[in-house]
Amino acid sequence: MEWSPALQKAYGRAIRLYEVPRIHILSTRLGGPYTGNGFRTIWCRAMDRAVERYGIDRFQFQDIRAKAATDGDDWRLLVHATRKMHDKVYNRKARPVKPVR
């Protein structure tokens, strides 16, 4: 992914929120990486709040990649070699179909 000026600015703002220097973008309060169980816990809490507050359907963390691919204008965002691979695996946009009769 390109290290764009907007991404650099967002990362800089996030880093300044904490006193502890961070190595991991998603890190614990002490600056270390989350364990698998720790990440699942915060993900489930956030998902529960989003479902309750916004009425969205539940989704998995890995679904964010497909969502970015579907909403993005550039199929190369996910670094696939071909557009065909992108459309087959990640593009979740509704496609028009012709009726059988």
N, C-alpha and C positions, 0 to 999 in steps of 0.2 A: 504494500500500500504506500502511496506517495506521502511523504512527510510534508504536507501542505502548510502554508502559513496559518490557516484556521486551526488545523490540528495541533500545530506547535503552540498556538495561543491557548487553546483549551487545555493542553497538557500542562503548560506553565501555570495556569490558574489553579488547576487541580493540585499540583505539587505545592504551591504556596499556602494551601489550606492547612497543611500539617507542618509541625515543627521537625519531625523526624525525616531525614532524607530518604526518599523512596527509590527502590530499584525496580519494583514491580508496579505496573500500572494499576492492577487490582490487588491491593495489599491490605493486610490487617492493620489495626491501629498502631501496632508496633513496627510496621514497615516490612514485615515478612510476607511470604506467599501464603495464600489460603491452602489449607488441606482440602482434599476432595469433599470430606464431610462438612467442613466449614463453609465451603462455597455452596454446597447443596442447601445448607441451612439458610444462608442469606438469600439465595435464589428463591427458595420456597416461601420465605416471608414476603419478599418483594412481589412474587406472583400472587400470593393470597391477597395482598393489599390492592394490586392492580385489578384483580377479578372483582373484588368487592367495590372498589371505588369507581372503576370505569366500565365494568360489565364485559370485559374482554374474555375471549376464550383462552384457556390455558395453552401454553406452548412451551417447548423446550429451548434451552439456551442455544443449541445448534440450529434451531429454526431461524435465528437472527441472520445467519449467513445467507440462507435462501431468500429471506425477505429483502436483504440488501441487494441481492442479485436481481430480484424481480423488480424492485422499485428503481434501481439505478438505470441510467441511460447508457452506460458503457458495459457491455458484456465481458470485457477484459478485466473488470474489477476483481474477479476471483482468480485471475491468472490461469484460465483454461486456454488450451492451445487452439480450440476451435469454437465457433459459435454454436455448432451442432451439439457439442458436449454441454455447453451452458444451457441451451434450451431443453435438452433431454433431462438433465438432473436438477437444475436450480430454478428455472423460470416457472413461476407458479401463477402467472397471469391467466385469466380465463381466455380460452380460445374459442372463436366461433366455430360451430359445427353445423353441417347440413343435415336436415332431417332425413330419415330413411325413406319416407314416402312424401 
